[in-house]
Amino acid sequence: MIALGGAVGAALISLVSALPASAHAIVDLSGDPAYAGGSSIVTLEIQHGCLQNQLGIDKVVAYLSTDYRGVRPREVAGWDSAVKRTSSGKKVVWRLTASVPAFNAPTYFPMKMKWPSKPGVYGVPVKQWCGSATDVWDVPSGPATANQPSPPLYPLPQIKVLRPKS
């Protein structure tokens, strides 16, 4: 093992700290539990644009399995939305209709979700576009392994659906 001198070590730490951190696609229930068979408002947050080109986002797609009973996107200023059927469920597509947001500007996409009828943990893969670059948030979280960091660089947003209230 090689020990780094104080100045070299400090410079290396400063360099690594200056690199951009990977953000996430975040699903926020805002304190309203997801009960099986119920529905509520959820917000998808995209924290920033794509790291590859440092541009803001101009399209976002959330993929929902057939377990989800329905989804209706809410209005977002400067964005159009549509729900489309896929072979594995539905996808919600948001397309920018205004100026591209700054790279570091978070964007929020609220939607009304009809939760799956069975309790469990359900993923919501998300893909974002920034010009020609894309980021896909679809890697399940788990403990670190020899080939997978924890959390992963592009973690899968997940929702815990609870048993219905009695």
NORVEN-V83997 format. One record per pair of residues at least 24 apart in sequence whose C-alpha atoms are under 10 Angstrom apart, sorted by the first residue. I is the first residue (numbers start at 1). GAP is how many residues later the second one is. D is the distance in whole Angstrom. If there is no record, write none. Layout:
I|GAP|D  I|GAP|D
//
This chain:
20|31|8  20|34|10  21|30|9  21|132|9  22|25|9  22|26|9  22|28|9  22|29|8  22|130|10  22|131|6  22|132|8  23|24|6  23|25|7  23|26|9  23|27|9  23|28|9  23|81|10  23|83|10  23|114|10  23|130|8  23|131|8  23|132|9  24|24|8  24|102|10  24|111|10  24|112|10  24|113|7  24|128|10  24|129|8  24|130|7  24|131|7  24|132|9  24|133|8  25|37|10  25|81|10  25|82|10  25|83|10  25|99|9  25|100|9  25|101|7  25|102|9  25|103|9  25|110|10  25|111|9  25|112|6  25|113|9  25|129|8  25|130|8  25|131|8  25|132|6  26|82|9  26|98|10  26|100|9  26|111|9  26|129|9  26|130|9  26|131|6  26|132|9  27|81|10  27|82|10  27|83|9  27|96|10  27|97|8  27|129|10  27|130|6  27|131|7  27|132|7  28|80|10  28|82|9  28|129|10  28|130|10  28|131|9  29|81|10  29|130|9  33|126|10  33|127|8  33|128|8  33|129|7  34|79|9  34|80|9  34|81|7  34|82|9  34|85|9  34|125|8  34|126|7  34|127|5  34|128|6  34|129|9  34|130|9  35|79|9  35|80|7  35|81|8  35|82|8  35|83|9  35|84|7  35|85|10  35|125|9  35|126|5  35|127|5  35|128|6  35|129|5  35|130|7  36|32|10  36|78|9  36|79|6  36|80|6  36|81|5  36|82|5  36|83|5  36|84|9  36|124|10  36|125|6  36|126|6  36|127|6  36|128|5  36|129|9  37|31|9  37|32|8  37|77|7  37|78|5  37|79|6  37|80|4  37|81|7  37|82|9  37|124|9  37|125|9  37|126|9  37|127|7  38|31|9  38|75|8  38|76|6  38|77|6  38|78|8  38|79|8  38|123|9  38|124|10  38|125|10  38|126|8  38|127|10  39|29|10  39|30|9  39|31|9  39|32|9  39|73|7  39|74|5  39|75|4  39|76|6  39|77|9  40|31|10  40|71|8  40|72|6  40|73|6  40|74|7  40|75|8  41|30|10  41|31|9  41|32|9  41|33|9  41|69|7  41|70|6  41|71|4  41|72|6  41|73|9  42|29|10  42|31|10  42|32|10  42|67|8  42|68|6  42|69|6  42|70|6  42|71|7  42|117|10  43|30|10  43|31|9  43|64|10  43|65|6  43|66|5  43|67|4  43|68|6  43|69|9  43|70|10  44|63|8  44|64|6  44|65|5  44|66|6  44|67|8  44|80|10  44|82|9  44|113|9  45|61|7  45|62|6  45|63|5  45|64|6  45|65|9  46|58|10  46|59|9  46|60|6  46|61|5  46|62|7  46|63|8  46|80|9  46|81|10  46|82|8  47|56|9  47|57|7  47|58|7  47|59|4  47|60|6  47|61|9  48|53|9  48|54|8  48|55|6  48|56|5  48|57|5  48|58|5  48|59|7  48|80|10  48|82|10  49|51|10  49|52|8  49|53|8  49|54|5  49|55|6  49|56|8  49|57|8  49|58|9  49|79|8  49|80|8  49|81|6  49|82|10  49|84|9  49|85|9  49|86|9  50|53|7  50|54|9  50|78|8  50|79|7  50|80|6  50|81|9  50|82|10  50|83|7  50|84|6  50|85|6  50|86|10  51|52|9  51|79|9  51|82|8  51|83|9  51|84|8  52|78|9  52|80|10  52|81|7  52|82|8  52|83|9  53|50|9  53|77|8  53|78|8  53|79|9  53|80|7  53|81|9  54|48|9  54|49|6  54|50|9  54|76|8  54|77|10  54|79|9  55|45|8  55|46|8  55|47|7  55|48|5  55|49|9  55|74|9  55|75|6  55|76|7  55|77|10  55|78|9  56|43|10  56|44|6  56|45|5  56|46|5  56|47|4  56|48|7  56|49|7  56|50|9  56|51|10  56|72|10  56|73|8  56|74|6  56|75|8  57|38|9  57|39|8  57|43|7  57|44|7  57|45|8  57|46|7  57|47|10  57|48|9  57|49|9  57|50|9  57|71|7  57|72|6  57|73|4  57|74|7  57|76|9  57|77|9  57|78|10  58|36|8  58|37|6  58|38|5  58|39|8  58|40|9  58|41|9  58|42|6  58|43|8  58|70|8  58|71|6  58|72|6  58|73|7  59|34|7  59|35|6  59|36|5  59|37|6  59|38|10  59|41|10  59|68|8  59|69|6  59|70|5  59|71|7  59|72|9  59|75|9  60|32|8  60|33|6  60|34|5  60|35|7  60|36|9  60|49|9  60|66|7  60|67|6  60|68|4  60|69|6  60|70|9  60|74|10  60|75|10  60|76|10  61|30|6  61|31|5  61|32|5  61|33|6  61|34|9  61|63|10  61|64|8  61|65|6  61|66|5  61|67|6  61|68|9  61|75|9  62|28|8  62|29|6  62|30|5  62|31|7  62|32|9  62|62|6  62|63|6  62|64|5  62|65|7  62|66|9  62|74|10  62|75|10  62|95|10  63|25|9  63|26|8  63|27|6  63|28|4  63|29|7  63|30|9  63|60|9  63|61|6  63|62|5  63|63|6  63|64|8  63|75|10  64|24|8  64|25|6  64|26|5  64|27|6  64|28|8  64|58|9  64|59|8  64|60|6  64|61|7  64|62|9  65|24|4  65|25|6  65|26|9  65|51|9  65|57|8  65|58|8  65|59|8  65|60|9  66|24|7  66|50|9  67|47|10  67|48|8  67|49|5  67|50|7  67|51|8  67|55|8  68|45|8  68|46|6  68|47|5  68|48|5  68|49|8  68|50|10  68|54|9  69|44|8  69|45|5  69|46|6  69|47|6  69|48|8  70|42|8  70|43|6  70|44|5  70|45|7  70|46|9  71|40|7  71|41|6  71|42|5  71|43|6  71|44|9  72|38|9  72|39|5  72|40|5  72|41|7  72|42|9  73|36|7  73|37|6  73|38|4  73|39|6  73|40|9  74|35|7  74|36|5  74|37|5  74|38|7  75|34|8  75|35|8  75|36|9  76|31|9  76|32|8  76|33|7  76|34|8  76|35|10  77|32|10  79|30|9  81|28|10  91|33|10  91|34|10  91|35|9  92|34|10  93|33|10  93|34|10  93|35|10  94|34|10  95|34|10  100|30|9  100|31|10  101|29|10  103|27|9  115|44|10  115|45|10  115|46|7  115|47|10  116|45|7  116|46|10  117|44|9  117|45|10  117|46|9  117|47|9  118|43|8  118|44|8  118|45|7  118|46|9  119|41|8  119|42|5  119|43|5  119|44|5  119|45|8  120|39|8  120|40|6  120|41|5  120|42|7  120|43|8  121|37|7  121|38|6  121|39|4  121|40|6  121|41|9  122|34|10  122|35|9  122|36|5  122|37|5  122|38|6  122|39|7  123|33|6  123|34|6  123|35|4  123|36|6  123|37|9  124|32|7  124|33|5  124|34|6  124|35|8  125|29|10  125|30|9  125|31|6  125|32|6  125|33|8  126|28|10  126|29|10  126|30|8  126|31|8
//
